Amino acid sequence: MSKYKVKTLNDPEDKTVLEKKHIPFITAPESVEKGEIFEITVKMGKEIDHPMQEGHFIEYFDVYADDMKIASVTFTPECEAEATLKLKLEESVTLKVAEYCNLHGYWAHEKEIEVK
Protein backbone atom coordinates (compact mmCIF):
# COMPACT_ATOMS: atom_id res chain seq x y z
CA MET A 1 0.00 0.00 0.00
CA SER A 2 0.96 3.62 -0.25
CA LYS A 3 3.58 5.32 1.88
CA TYR A 4 1.08 8.19 2.27
CA LYS A 5 -1.48 8.42 5.06
CA VAL A 6 -4.37 6.08 4.33
CA LYS A 7 -7.70 7.06 5.87
CA THR A 8 -9.96 4.36 7.30
CA LEU A 9 -13.35 4.20 8.95
CA ASN A 10 -13.10 5.68 12.45
CA ASP A 11 -16.54 4.78 13.85
CA PRO A 12 -18.93 2.56 11.83
CA GLU A 13 -21.88 3.96 13.83
CA ASP A 14 -21.00 7.62 13.15
CA LYS A 15 -19.55 8.04 9.65
CA THR A 16 -18.54 11.44 8.34
CA VAL A 17 -19.75 12.60 4.92
CA LEU A 18 -16.25 12.03 3.52
CA GLU A 19 -16.20 8.48 4.91
CA LYS A 20 -19.64 7.77 3.41
CA LYS A 21 -18.32 8.80 -0.03
CA HIS A 22 -14.82 7.33 0.12
CA ILE A 23 -14.61 4.14 2.18
CA PRO A 24 -14.42 1.20 -0.24
CA PHE A 25 -17.43 -1.04 0.43
CA ILE A 26 -16.52 -4.68 -0.19
CA THR A 27 -19.22 -7.21 -1.02
CA ALA A 28 -17.74 -10.71 -0.76
CA PRO A 29 -18.57 -14.06 0.84
CA GLU A 30 -17.47 -14.63 4.43
CA SER A 31 -15.93 -17.95 3.44
CA VAL A 32 -14.98 -19.79 0.25
CA GLU A 33 -13.58 -23.18 -0.70
CA LYS A 34 -9.85 -23.40 -1.34
CA GLY A 35 -9.18 -22.78 -5.05
CA GLU A 36 -12.81 -21.82 -5.73
CA ILE A 37 -13.37 -18.81 -8.00
CA PHE A 38 -15.67 -16.26 -6.35
CA GLU A 39 -16.77 -12.68 -6.95
CA ILE A 40 -16.12 -9.54 -4.97
CA THR A 41 -17.69 -6.18 -5.73
CA VAL A 42 -16.03 -2.97 -4.61
CA LYS A 43 -17.98 0.29 -4.55
CA MET A 44 -16.65 3.63 -3.41
CA GLY A 45 -19.10 4.91 -0.85
CA LYS A 46 -22.06 2.88 0.31
CA GLU A 47 -24.44 5.54 1.62
CA ILE A 48 -23.37 8.30 -0.79
CA ASP A 49 -22.05 7.63 -4.31
CA HIS A 50 -18.66 9.18 -4.91
CA PRO A 51 -18.68 11.93 -7.58
CA MET A 52 -17.11 10.90 -10.85
CA GLN A 53 -16.53 14.14 -12.73
CA GLU A 54 -13.58 16.10 -14.10
CA GLY A 55 -11.72 17.52 -11.13
CA HIS A 56 -13.08 15.06 -8.54
CA PHE A 57 -13.07 11.31 -9.10
CA ILE A 58 -11.70 7.99 -7.91
CA GLU A 59 -8.58 7.34 -9.99
CA TYR A 60 -8.06 3.70 -8.99
CA PHE A 61 -8.27 1.04 -6.33
CA ASP A 62 -5.95 -1.83 -5.47
CA VAL A 63 -6.92 -5.15 -3.87
CA TYR A 64 -4.57 -6.93 -1.48
CA ALA A 65 -4.69 -10.43 0.01
CA ASP A 66 -2.99 -9.63 3.28
CA ASP A 67 -0.03 -7.58 1.98
CA MET A 68 0.17 -9.01 -1.54
CA LYS A 69 -1.39 -6.91 -4.31
CA ILE A 70 -3.67 -9.14 -6.39
CA ALA A 71 -5.67 -6.68 -8.51
CA SER A 72 -5.90 -3.06 -9.61
CA VAL A 73 -8.75 -1.16 -11.29
CA THR A 74 -8.37 2.27 -12.92
CA PHE A 75 -11.24 4.70 -13.54
CA THR A 76 -11.87 7.84 -15.58
CA PRO A 77 -14.41 10.54 -14.68
CA GLU A 78 -16.89 8.95 -17.12
CA CYS A 79 -17.01 5.70 -15.09
CA GLU A 80 -18.93 4.59 -12.03
CA ALA A 81 -16.60 3.95 -9.07
CA GLU A 82 -17.54 0.28 -8.79
CA ALA A 83 -16.10 -2.97 -10.10
CA THR A 84 -16.68 -6.70 -9.77
CA LEU A 85 -13.70 -9.04 -9.79
CA LYS A 86 -13.28 -12.82 -9.77
CA LEU A 87 -10.70 -14.10 -7.30
CA LYS A 88 -9.31 -17.43 -6.13
CA LEU A 89 -7.67 -17.91 -2.72
CA GLU A 90 -5.61 -20.75 -1.30
CA GLU A 91 -5.71 -19.65 2.36
CA SER A 92 -7.68 -17.38 4.67
CA VAL A 93 -6.75 -13.71 4.25
CA THR A 94 -7.61 -10.18 5.13
CA LEU A 95 -8.86 -8.74 1.86
CA LYS A 96 -7.87 -5.05 1.75
CA VAL A 97 -9.02 -2.44 -0.73
CA ALA A 98 -7.13 0.85 -1.02
CA GLU A 99 -8.50 3.56 -3.28
CA TYR A 100 -7.25 6.95 -4.39
CA CYS A 101 -9.45 10.03 -4.79
CA ASN A 102 -7.71 12.82 -6.69
CA LEU A 103 -8.98 15.41 -4.15
CA HIS A 104 -9.16 13.52 -0.84
CA GLY A 105 -6.27 11.05 -1.08
CA TYR A 106 -6.06 7.43 -0.03
CA TRP A 107 -8.85 5.48 1.71
CA ALA A 108 -8.96 1.81 2.69
CA HIS A 109 -11.20 -0.86 4.13
CA GLU A 110 -10.81 -4.58 4.74
CA LYS A 111 -12.77 -7.79 5.09
CA GLU A 112 -11.77 -11.19 6.43
CA ILE A 113 -12.28 -14.12 4.05
CA GLU A 114 -12.05 -17.64 5.46
CA VAL A 115 -10.81 -20.36 3.14
CA LYS A 116 -12.00 -23.88 3.94
C-alpha positions as CSV (number, residue, x, y, z in Angstrom):
1,M,0.0,0.0,0.0
2,S,1.0,3.6,-0.3
3,K,3.6,5.3,1.9
4,Y,1.1,8.2,2.3
5,K,-1.5,8.4,5.1
6,V,-4.4,6.1,4.3
7,K,-7.7,7.1,5.9
8,T,-10.0,4.4,7.3
9,L,-13.4,4.2,8.9
10,N,-13.1,5.7,12.5
11,D,-16.5,4.8,13.9
12,P,-18.9,2.6,11.8
13,E,-21.9,4.0,13.8
14,D,-21.0,7.6,13.2
15,K,-19.5,8.0,9.7
16,T,-18.5,11.4,8.3
17,V,-19.7,12.6,4.9
18,L,-16.3,12.0,3.5
19,E,-16.2,8.5,4.9
20,K,-19.6,7.8,3.4
21,K,-18.3,8.8,0.0
22,H,-14.8,7.3,0.1
23,I,-14.6,4.1,2.2
24,P,-14.4,1.2,-0.2
25,F,-17.4,-1.0,0.4
26,I,-16.5,-4.7,-0.2
27,T,-19.2,-7.2,-1.0
28,A,-17.7,-10.7,-0.8
29,P,-18.6,-14.1,0.8
30,E,-17.5,-14.6,4.4
31,S,-15.9,-18.0,3.4
32,V,-15.0,-19.8,0.2
33,E,-13.6,-23.2,-0.7
34,K,-9.9,-23.4,-1.3
35,G,-9.2,-22.8,-5.0
36,E,-12.8,-21.8,-5.7
37,I,-13.4,-18.8,-8.0
38,F,-15.7,-16.3,-6.3
39,E,-16.8,-12.7,-6.9
40,I,-16.1,-9.5,-5.0
41,T,-17.7,-6.2,-5.7
42,V,-16.0,-3.0,-4.6
43,K,-18.0,0.3,-4.5
44,M,-16.6,3.6,-3.4
45,G,-19.1,4.9,-0.8
46,K,-22.1,2.9,0.3
47,E,-24.4,5.5,1.6
48,I,-23.4,8.3,-0.8
49,D,-22.0,7.6,-4.3
50,H,-18.7,9.2,-4.9
51,P,-18.7,11.9,-7.6
52,M,-17.1,10.9,-10.9
53,Q,-16.5,14.1,-12.7
54,E,-13.6,16.1,-14.1
55,G,-11.7,17.5,-11.1
56,H,-13.1,15.1,-8.5
57,F,-13.1,11.3,-9.1
58,I,-11.7,8.0,-7.9
59,E,-8.6,7.3,-10.0
60,Y,-8.1,3.7,-9.0
61,F,-8.3,1.0,-6.3
62,D,-6.0,-1.8,-5.5
63,V,-6.9,-5.1,-3.9
64,Y,-4.6,-6.9,-1.5
65,A,-4.7,-10.4,0.0
66,D,-3.0,-9.6,3.3
67,D,0.0,-7.6,2.0
68,M,0.2,-9.0,-1.5
69,K,-1.4,-6.9,-4.3
70,I,-3.7,-9.1,-6.4
71,A,-5.7,-6.7,-8.5
72,S,-5.9,-3.1,-9.6
73,V,-8.7,-1.2,-11.3
74,T,-8.4,2.3,-12.9
75,F,-11.2,4.7,-13.5
76,T,-11.9,7.8,-15.6
77,P,-14.4,10.5,-14.7
78,E,-16.9,8.9,-17.1
79,C,-17.0,5.7,-15.1
80,E,-18.9,4.6,-12.0
81,A,-16.6,3.9,-9.1
82,E,-17.5,0.3,-8.8
83,A,-16.1,-3.0,-10.1
84,T,-16.7,-6.7,-9.8
85,L,-13.7,-9.0,-9.8
86,K,-13.3,-12.8,-9.8
87,L,-10.7,-14.1,-7.3
88,K,-9.3,-17.4,-6.1
89,L,-7.7,-17.9,-2.7
90,E,-5.6,-20.8,-1.3
91,E,-5.7,-19.6,2.4
92,S,-7.7,-17.4,4.7
93,V,-6.8,-13.7,4.2
94,T,-7.6,-10.2,5.1
95,L,-8.9,-8.7,1.9
96,K,-7.9,-5.1,1.7
97,V,-9.0,-2.4,-0.7
98,A,-7.1,0.8,-1.0
99,E,-8.5,3.6,-3.3
100,Y,-7.2,6.9,-4.4
101,C,-9.4,10.0,-4.8
102,N,-7.7,12.8,-6.7
103,L,-9.0,15.4,-4.1
104,H,-9.2,13.5,-0.8
105,G,-6.3,11.1,-1.1
106,Y,-6.1,7.4,0.0
107,W,-8.8,5.5,1.7
108,A,-9.0,1.8,2.7
109,H,-11.2,-0.9,4.1
110,E,-10.8,-4.6,4.7
111,K,-12.8,-7.8,5.1
112,E,-11.8,-11.2,6.4
113,I,-12.3,-14.1,4.1
114,E,-12.0,-17.6,5.5
115,V,-10.8,-20.4,3.1
116,K,-12.0,-23.9,3.9
